[in-house]
Amino acid sequence: MSKPRLLIFDTTLRDGEQSPGAAMTREEKMRIARQLERLRVDVIEAGFAAASTGDFESIRAIAETIKESTVCSLARANEKDVRRAGEAIQPAARGRIHTFIATSPIHMEKKLRMQPDEVVAAAVQAVQWALEYTDDVEFSAEDAVRSEFDFLCRVFDAVIRAGAKTINVPDTVGYSIPVQWGERMRALIEHVPNSDRVVWSTHCHNDLGMAAANSLAAVLNGARQVECTINGLGERAGNASLEEIVMAVRTRQDLFPVETRIDAAQIVPTSRLVSQITGYVVQPNKAIVGANAFAHESGIHQDGVLKHRETYEIMRAEDVGWHANKLSLGKLSGRNAFRTKLAELGIALASEEALNAAFAKFKELADKKREIFDEDLQALVSDEGVTPEIEHYKLVASLFHSETGEAPVAELTLSVGGAERHARATGSGPVDAAFLAIESIAGSGSDLLLYSVNAITTGTDAQGEVTVRLSKSGRIVNGQGADTDIIVASAKAYLNALNKLYAGPERVNPQL
């Protein structure tokens, strides 16, 4: 007999994108959305439609494409936001509007400047507006963890009577602990009238490192939807990790009275795609998807695993998608095989010219590397700008020189707005010299906040994936670049970040 379904609500494209510098282009969001559908998440929160025109268009494009998952847009409890969300999800096979308003005393007084009666009225009105577009309406009480219990019950009762189908209880500031959060979820379900008519959801932040634990405590006490992100991506310390929630429920079926429909074998490929696109590298000891998650250094552990895997492993690496990423293409592969593989990875190129450019780069890479992996192809597609992201700055040619006792030199030719510019600079190292050469042309005035290098795959011929985080006038962007030459990858990453600073629109980022 099957267990009740635990719905997995993925908010990587909305809450996850609020990580500093993690903003994505429409095409990048489409790639992630297709992979989330392949992962079989129940709900994809595709964005916040009122944030910008770009967000609205991304949500609408995802709604037009995704068929197996519900596509959702966030909306504050005001008419403009709700109607914008409704228009964005209109093409979806299954669309949802997720509306919210703050309910804690500090938020109502200091942020909203509204009385409790006004908050209840606004919540009900928002649900009613949303119902004009879809019968799948979710309501969230922002900062529920610091809200008064009786007032929460009052708000939830009102929006249920208004027609909300999902009630989300968020720990917006990551303040709770599992025992407390589980008790609050159980108490709400017991005290709110008609609680059996809705799905109860939880959305936990990781400020105290307990987002996954709090979410699972809520599940044990009646929640039947968990809001989470791939790799735990999100603002501040992030959100509950989808992979941790799913595998905890799957591994501890003796404790959890629910099951998910997630295809666990897609977890690692999804994790790597999100990491590659956002520039947020997964720490090696990250549960489930970290490089060391299934590695054993201790001789005692190694001996035990060799004799019987379950002595030290509670999951199989292959069950979550490890060791299944080799690309069955080589330098003799044809364009059709290449196109087919791109489709399998959820990559849709804008034109035949884009396909030809990507195929040429693939052939070039195949001459440099003995083995090609899916991650290599994902990086190649992102790096070569086949998405129509504005490329004001582009690397045309480079020459680097470094020897012991001499200052490293970088000579670069850049395309700037279509015109070629040349620069030469010395630095403390070849990467520093490359960045100084770029800045001598760009003069961006930005600050370098992060420089990170990560090997995409194994082997000394692996592509290096570089992330550069720049800040200017309070705006933060991440740039990514990949190449078998780390210095070239670094230059590409810096230019990618400059392009985002040059082109990026301002957005509104709501907290939940």
C-alpha atoms as one frame of an Amber mdcrd trajectory, in Angstrom:
protein
   0.000   0.000   0.000   1.487   3.330  -1.059   1.990   6.158   1.388   0.587
   9.697   1.035   2.538  11.996  -1.293   4.949  14.564   0.098   4.925  17.388
  -2.446   8.323  18.859  -3.323   8.062  22.575  -4.053  11.321  23.786  -5.587
  12.106  27.485  -5.275  15.640  27.478  -6.730  14.552  29.827  -9.511  12.965
  32.296  -7.082  14.397  32.132  -3.553  17.612  30.481  -4.721  18.213  33.265
  -7.209  18.281  35.749  -4.328  21.735  34.486  -3.350  24.243  37.306  -3.985
  25.229  37.241  -7.641  23.093  34.203  -8.522  20.747  35.997 -10.930  20.116
  33.941 -14.079  19.182  34.715 -17.640  15.897  33.490 -19.062  17.625  30.717
 -21.008  19.548  29.566 -17.914  16.284  29.432 -15.985  14.736  27.385 -18.782
  17.574  24.857 -18.592  17.129  24.478 -14.853  13.336  24.271 -15.166  13.614
  21.443 -17.692  15.983  19.605 -15.380  13.636  20.130 -12.419  10.854  18.607
 -14.505  13.168  15.679 -15.276  13.809  15.414 -11.521  10.008  15.239 -11.158
   9.494  18.023  -8.649   5.813  18.700  -8.018   5.937  22.506  -8.090   8.488
  24.816  -9.734   8.386  28.332  -8.282   9.662  29.970 -11.441  10.086  33.466
 -10.055   8.446  36.656  -8.840   6.581  38.083 -11.818   6.374  41.633 -10.475
  10.141  41.836  -9.882  11.012  42.825 -13.440  10.044  42.358 -17.050  12.753
  39.720 -17.303  11.284  37.734 -14.424   7.807  37.931 -15.941   9.045  36.713
 -19.325  11.044  33.886 -17.743   8.032  32.632 -15.799   5.826  32.805 -18.876
   8.394  30.926 -20.984   8.667  28.217 -18.342   4.865  28.038 -18.099   4.684
  27.495 -21.868   7.272  24.703 -21.778   6.824  22.674 -18.586   4.037  20.067
 -18.706   4.661  17.615 -15.849   5.219  20.037 -12.940   3.036  22.861 -11.638
   4.521  26.272 -12.510   4.183  28.884  -9.785   4.780  32.622  -9.434   5.209
  34.474  -6.161   3.146  37.607  -5.488   2.860  40.024  -2.606  -0.650  40.555
  -1.291  -1.507  43.460  -3.581  -3.496  43.609  -6.789  -0.627  44.564  -9.111
   1.558  41.655  -7.980  -1.223  39.076  -8.086  -2.449  40.052 -11.536   1.093
  40.102 -12.888   1.600  36.585 -11.505  -1.683  35.436 -13.020  -0.705  36.723
 -16.449   2.713  35.052 -16.210   1.380  31.564 -15.416  -1.534  31.785 -17.851
  -0.020  29.375 -20.451   0.823  26.686 -17.878  -0.728  23.233 -18.041  -0.899
  23.565 -14.250  -0.373  27.010 -12.768  -0.230  28.282  -9.199  -0.137  31.727
  -7.611   1.739  31.927  -4.318   0.736  35.057  -2.428   2.069  36.195   0.930
   1.980  38.877   3.572   3.898  39.321   6.828   2.079  38.370  10.037   4.601
  38.941  12.838   4.144  42.001  15.070   7.540  43.432  14.125   6.852  43.095
  10.380   3.308  44.453  10.583   4.403  47.460  12.626   7.820  48.296  11.177
   7.594  47.130   7.543   3.958  47.038   6.503   2.736  49.760   8.882  -0.604
  47.947   8.946  -2.988  46.905  11.695  -3.804  43.193  12.137  -7.326  43.638
  10.708  -5.831  45.260   7.605  -3.396  42.357   7.166  -6.214  39.798   7.317
  -8.272  41.775   4.799  -5.294  42.100   2.437  -4.581  38.372   2.631  -8.169
  37.448   1.818  -8.369  39.951  -1.039  -5.114  38.625  -2.538  -6.469  35.072
  -2.523  -9.675  36.245  -4.190  -7.750  38.065  -6.925  -5.569  34.975  -7.488
  -8.636  32.756  -7.873  -9.572  34.760 -10.965  -6.577  33.142 -12.690  -6.264
  29.675 -11.150  -7.918  27.467  -8.553  -4.459  26.524  -7.234  -3.671  29.306
  -4.775  -1.070  29.122  -2.022  -0.914  31.537   0.888   2.146  32.174   3.071
   2.390  34.009   6.364   5.785  35.678   6.162   7.777  35.410   9.410   5.345
  32.875  10.818   8.018  31.751  13.292   7.732  35.090  15.154   3.990  35.539
  14.622   1.466  35.226  17.448  -0.187  31.819  17.315  -3.773  33.056  17.657
  -3.279  35.600  14.893  -1.792  32.965  12.603  -4.857  30.804  13.158  -7.095
  33.751  12.364  -5.286  34.583   9.100  -5.154  30.950   7.963  -8.837  30.413
   8.743  -9.724  33.486   6.681  -7.682  32.545   3.593  -8.910  28.932   3.681
 -12.493  30.189   3.673 -11.510  32.522   0.804 -10.353  29.553  -1.282  -6.599
  28.975  -0.699  -5.627  25.345  -1.340  -2.131  25.360   0.235  -1.091  27.005
   3.499   2.620  27.662   3.887   4.230  28.263   7.274   7.667  29.827   6.692
  10.574  30.258   9.080  11.645  33.365   7.201  14.605  34.217   9.425  15.822
  30.690  10.236  15.075  31.152  13.938  13.353  27.923  14.875  14.568  24.523
  16.089  13.032  21.167  15.079  11.071  20.417  18.262   9.519  23.890  18.322
   8.781  23.926  14.583   7.159  20.498  14.621   4.987  21.502  17.568   3.883
  24.699  15.823   2.911  22.815  12.664   0.918  20.237  14.629  -0.800  22.921
  16.727  -1.813  24.932  13.653  -3.301  21.897  11.942  -5.222  21.028  15.109
  -6.562  24.528  15.793  -7.233  26.100  12.376 -10.810  25.397  11.206 -11.090
  23.337   7.991  -7.372  22.471   8.125  -8.166  19.163   6.443  -9.229  21.027
   3.288  -5.734  22.293   2.478  -2.179  21.069   2.026   0.101  22.286   4.809
   3.524  23.401   3.684   6.762  24.510   5.313   9.526  26.818   4.088  12.624
  26.950   6.290  15.792  29.016   6.109  19.162  27.748   7.267  20.503  30.578
   9.442  21.080  28.203  12.367  21.907  25.229  10.147  18.590  23.488  10.798
  16.471  24.166   7.709  16.292  20.519   6.618  15.757  19.285  10.164  12.991
  21.821  10.772  11.314  20.893   7.481  11.407  17.183   8.334  10.018  17.893
  11.813   7.124  19.679  10.121   6.554  16.635   7.875   6.414  14.360  10.929
   3.745  16.674  12.323   1.462  16.938   9.314   3.111  19.046   6.612   2.624
  17.513   3.192   4.634  19.990   1.125   8.227  21.098   1.652   9.620  24.212
  -0.006  13.306  23.774  -0.750  16.097  24.476  -3.230  18.800  22.535  -5.047
  22.037  22.562  -3.005  20.224  24.593  -0.324  20.760  27.709  -2.457  19.229
  30.911  -1.130  19.844  34.267   0.473  21.889  34.477   3.678  22.605  30.874
   4.782  20.211  29.420   2.220  17.129  27.202   2.291  16.377  23.596   3.106
  18.208  21.385   0.594  15.912  19.447  -1.714  18.371  16.563  -1.906  18.555
  16.250   1.884  14.780  16.304   2.309  14.156  13.753  -0.437  16.857  11.305
   0.612  15.988  11.555   4.312  12.383  10.605   3.541  13.491   7.861   1.168
  16.181   6.426   3.464  14.120   6.557   6.654  10.874   5.058   5.419  10.586
   3.481   8.856   9.948   6.950  10.304   8.291   9.039   7.612   4.655   8.317
   6.720   5.071   9.807   3.234   6.926   9.314  -0.033   7.942  11.601  -2.898
   7.768  11.097  -6.652  11.309  12.446  -7.178  13.606  10.595  -9.595  16.587
  10.444  -7.240  19.009   9.490 -10.026  18.588  13.073 -11.330  19.708  14.685
  -8.061  23.438  14.945  -8.792  22.986  16.106 -12.420  20.563  18.782 -11.188
  22.949  19.847  -8.428  25.818  20.220 -10.868  23.753  22.187 -13.369  22.588
  24.661 -10.725  26.121  25.027  -9.388  27.502  25.631 -12.853  24.906  28.229
 -13.823  24.870  30.187 -10.547  28.582  29.966  -9.771  27.875  28.592  -6.296
  30.285  25.681  -5.914  29.077  22.744  -3.808  31.306  22.154  -0.790  33.018
  18.734  -0.916  31.460  17.521   2.345  27.924  18.584   1.393  25.420  15.811
   2.113  24.276  13.775  -0.901  25.819  15.930  -3.661  29.259  16.854  -2.289
  32.313  15.275  -3.930  33.177  13.510  -0.659  29.628  12.397   0.191  30.423
   8.772  -0.622  34.226   8.846  -0.116  35.889   6.857   2.671  39.382   7.815
   3.863  39.556   5.797   7.061  41.089   2.356   6.595  38.490   0.848   8.912
  35.680   2.385   6.863  37.239   1.317   3.557  37.637  -2.256   4.801  34.037
  -2.362   6.002  32.601  -0.961   2.763  34.628  -3.416   0.666  33.312  -6.313
   2.718  29.721  -5.084   2.811  28.613  -1.653   1.573  25.953  -1.104   4.228
  28.489  -1.223   7.070  29.156   2.492   6.485  26.865   3.608   3.639  23.151
   4.214   4.114  22.603   5.149   0.442  24.067   4.019  -2.859  25.963   6.675
  -4.795  24.408   5.557  -8.074  20.906   6.006  -6.640  21.367   9.781  -6.514
  23.111  10.044  -9.885  26.823   9.646  -9.206  28.952   7.838 -11.817  26.406
   8.313 -14.583  27.732  11.403 -16.299  30.066  10.302 -19.115  29.149  11.705
 -22.499  29.074   9.033 -25.186  30.437  11.388 -27.829  33.918  11.995 -29.182
  35.698  14.052 -31.784  34.341  11.771 -34.525  30.718  12.300 -33.436  28.455
  14.113 -35.858  26.254  17.170 -35.498  23.032  15.147 -35.141  24.440  13.091
 -32.277  25.586  16.318 -30.641  22.144  17.894 -31.095  20.463  14.800 -29.618
  22.718  14.884 -26.556  21.964  18.560 -25.988  18.250  17.756 -26.056  18.768
  14.986 -23.487  20.428  17.546 -21.212  17.529  19.986 -21.645  19.584  22.462
 -23.675  17.717  24.240 -26.480  19.867  26.429 -28.697  18.399  29.601 -30.155
  19.379  28.977 -33.769  21.262  26.755 -36.206  24.150  29.229 -36.020  24.289
  28.753 -32.250  24.342  24.981 -32.728  27.190  25.272 -35.230  29.204  27.473
 -32.856  28.656  25.107 -29.938  29.515  22.070 -32.099  32.769  23.686 -33.213
  33.716  24.343 -29.585  32.815  20.758 -28.719  35.163  19.464 -31.408  37.901
  21.751 -30.127  37.377  20.479 -26.585  37.357  16.846 -27.734  40.855  17.388
 -29.179  42.078  18.548 -25.747  40.367  16.004 -23.469  40.443  12.223 -23.513
  36.959  11.930 -22.027  34.006  14.285 -22.312  31.366  14.465 -19.582  27.908
  15.985 -19.370  29.306  18.729 -17.120  31.834  19.643 -19.813  29.018  20.139
 -22.293  26.942  22.193 -19.867  29.966  24.427 -19.231  30.705  24.732 -22.938
  27.171  25.885 -23.704  27.141  28.416 -20.856  30.645  29.667 -21.578  30.192
  30.240 -25.278  27.267  32.592 -24.878  24.763  30.563 -26.897  22.165  32.117
 -24.625  21.358  35.632 -25.813  23.001  37.339 -22.835  24.458  40.681 -23.835
  28.180  40.299 -24.539  29.520  43.820 -24.410  32.940  42.405 -23.490  34.362
  39.296 -25.174  37.777  37.664 -25.114  39.262  37.530 -28.622  42.881  36.495
 -27.966  45.262  36.093 -25.031  48.945  35.617 -24.279  50.293  34.937 -20.798
  53.900  34.710 -19.649  55.117  33.643 -16.232  58.555  32.534 -15.041  60.386
  32.355 -11.737  61.819  35.698 -10.673  59.912  37.694 -13.267  56.598  39.562
 -13.000  53.852  37.662 -14.854  52.505  39.387 -17.957  49.093  39.210 -19.617
  48.397  40.514 -23.114  44.726  40.488 -24.106  42.625  41.431 -27.084  39.013
  42.134 -26.181  35.951  42.936 -28.224  34.223  45.873 -26.554  30.893  46.719
 -28.090  32.105  45.146 -31.337  35.411  47.053 -31.484  38.721  45.371 -30.694
  40.882  46.757 -27.884  44.327  45.609 -26.749  45.882  45.711 -23.283  49.036
  44.538 -21.512  49.549  44.360 -17.749  51.827  42.808 -15.142  50.602  41.405
 -11.857  51.484  39.334  -8.809  50.402  36.262 -10.795  49.093  35.541 -14.292
  45.445  35.732 -13.153  46.058  39.074 -11.434  47.767  40.326 -14.585  44.804
  39.195 -16.702  42.306  40.994 -14.467  44.405  44.176 -14.448  44.608  44.084
 -18.248  40.840  43.717 -18.497  40.251  46.580 -16.067  42.655  48.836 -17.978
  40.136  48.594 -20.830  36.825  48.271 -18.957  37.487  50.695 -16.090  34.483
  49.214 -14.278  35.366  50.455 -10.799  34.021  47.196  -9.351  35.380  45.327
  -6.348  36.449  41.682  -6.564  34.663  39.802  -3.763  35.381  36.199  -4.732
  37.687  34.219  -6.979  37.108  30.482  -7.003  38.478  27.634  -9.142  36.863
  24.222  -9.369  37.657  21.216 -11.597  34.533  20.307 -13.540  35.513  16.646
 -13.846  38.438  14.427 -12.883  41.884  14.199 -14.468  44.682  16.626 -15.213
  43.027  17.483 -18.529  39.804  18.565 -16.800  38.288  21.920 -17.580  38.716
  24.453 -14.824  35.535  26.256 -13.879  36.162  29.707 -12.442  33.701  31.872
 -10.532  34.309  35.598 -10.114  32.067  37.710  -7.891  32.089  41.470  -8.472
  30.390  44.274  -6.574  29.602  47.756  -7.762  27.332  50.359  -6.182  25.679
  47.726  -3.985  25.015  45.348  -6.882  26.639  41.906  -6.806  27.080  39.555
  -9.767  28.738  36.185 -10.345  30.618  35.462 -13.546  31.564  31.992 -14.758
  34.156  30.779 -17.239  35.460  27.356 -18.183  38.510  26.225 -20.086  41.256
  23.627 -19.906  43.546  26.648 -19.358  42.768  28.084 -15.902  44.023  31.578
 -16.792  41.797  31.744 -19.871  38.880  30.465 -17.778  39.603  33.221 -15.247
  39.566  35.930 -17.908  36.296  34.576 -19.312  34.721  34.547 -15.833  35.755
  38.154 -15.162  34.346  39.280 -18.505  31.133  37.343 -17.865  30.707  39.203
 -14.579  31.386  42.552 -16.277  28.733  41.761 -18.885  26.184  41.134 -16.136
  27.080  44.423 -14.445  26.775  46.173 -17.792  23.442  44.669 -18.790  21.585
  43.587 -15.679  18.262  45.216 -14.745  17.306  46.041 -11.201  14.947  43.568
  -9.523  12.690  43.466  -6.473  13.586  40.582  -4.153  10.874  39.655  -1.652
  11.699  37.655   1.461   9.710  34.615   2.527
